[in-house]
């Protein structure tokens, strides 16, 4: 819609925002009318109309099989559009149109904002299935007529009340029509069922909806007064009401077709099962986070015990082995600590890499600066845990064997996402400017326990490749190529 409005019309940004607000709401008008809606806006030179949006009803058959958005119509071809635009009134005159052997009743509703007509809504009703309307259909059509008059008067949609139609109740979920005093004139079967879920034992018609709702909901002091007002339709608001083990979502829409409030529409739906599932998910997420938190604490306890044991052991080789184990346990604990703070099993690995780099740098026999270049991005826990151990081993190996006491140098960790969307890969390089690899060193066959751990995790757990090469200008470069799986 933005592109069509900017390309063809003279509407400004505030006008466009009003149209967006209207389009976010007009599924309501379409469903109440049992009709297709097409929004026509006059072009910049005033000689044509351009259709910038379209909506089909969920409550009846469509009258447009094709997409109308982007169509241009010369002024004069559709006189009802001209009359609605020029006279600023709803136009219903004229005989039904025939489209592919289907009779269609066309009406034109001007879209007014601050006294100006921005465009016209063409309401197209498929008459092929017309029959004697039920009370539900009559209530729908009367409500649609009131909303159409409010649109023509610039009173609907409500300024500052952006509605998420995916989360709000729809016409088919349940509808109640109130009079000016908040007394129920009509309640659809779905609406009545929702109130029965709250514990209502009688019919709603003839009862004051606000008072009935407050009686069904738990007593909460001053909140009850606000609930009575909202459920009586005094203002365009949304809320949820819980009682008797059920939860219903309410949305109130005041009706002011001629300026004065004549009543209200209340849309509602039973969200009991939805909220129950949400609570279960919240409980599950909280349990998972608590598990990660406890695992992190247990790993830190293990690391502390190993550190204490290392201080008491007399063998230098034994002490070094225990200190290596402390760092390995610590790298896993970092991942679990990060997971304990998230809502899902994914982590921002840049933070983990920085913490591992800091932790390992503490063991350097010389003065070695560590830095990260690029971004690892967000990784699944099943990738983050072994990768943190791999990074720990590589950095530890670089600092222990690449630099001697008093040496100065740099260890650089770089990361980048490469490959295609269907085959994304994470490319990691760890480079140091230390003494480099000894002659004849084969990283795939030689090496200490740390390199064996790296090979096992990279090739077995991560299904990646690992290589270690001497850098011509001095130092060592370790390269990891890890598949990330197809992007979701």
Secondary structure, 3 states (H helix, E strand, C coil): CHHHHHHHCCCCHHHHHHHHHHHHHHHHHHHHHCCEEEEEEECCCCCEEEEEEEECCCCCCCCCCCCCCCCEEECCCCHHHHHHHHHCCCECCCCCEEECCEEEEEEEEEEEECCEEEEEEEEEEECCCCCCCCHHHHHHHHHHHHHHHHHHHCCCCCCCCCCCCCCCCCHHHCEEEEECCCEEEEECHHHHHHHHHHCCCCCCCCCEHHHHHHHHCCCCCHHHHHHHHHHCCCCCCEEEEEECCEEEEEEEEEECCCCCCCEEEEEEEECHHHHHHHHHHHHHHHHHHHHHHHHHHHHHHHHHHHHHHHHHCCCHHHHHHHHHHHHHHHHHHHHHHHHCCCCCCEEEHHHHHHHHHHHHHCCCCCEEEEEEEECCCEEEHHHHHHHHHHHHHHHHHHHHHHCCCCCEEEEEEEEEEEECCCCEEEEEEEEECCCCCCCCCCCCCCCCHHHHHHHHHHHHHCCCEEEEEECCCCCEEEEEEEECCCCC
